[in-house]
Amino acid sequence: MTEQPDSQTQRKRIIRQRNLVLGGVLVAFVVLIFAISIVKMG
């Protein structure tokens, strides 16, 4: 079963976009926890 290069590049692009979204969510979560900890200390 050989895949066309077109569909393979499309899949790579979708995976890259999903990784960027997941990274953004993780960064937002870390910033949220950091902000909460600063507020609790204050």
Secondary structure, DSSP 8 states (H G I E B T S, - for coil): ----HHHHHHHHHHHHHHHHHHHHHHHHHHHHHHHHHHHHH-
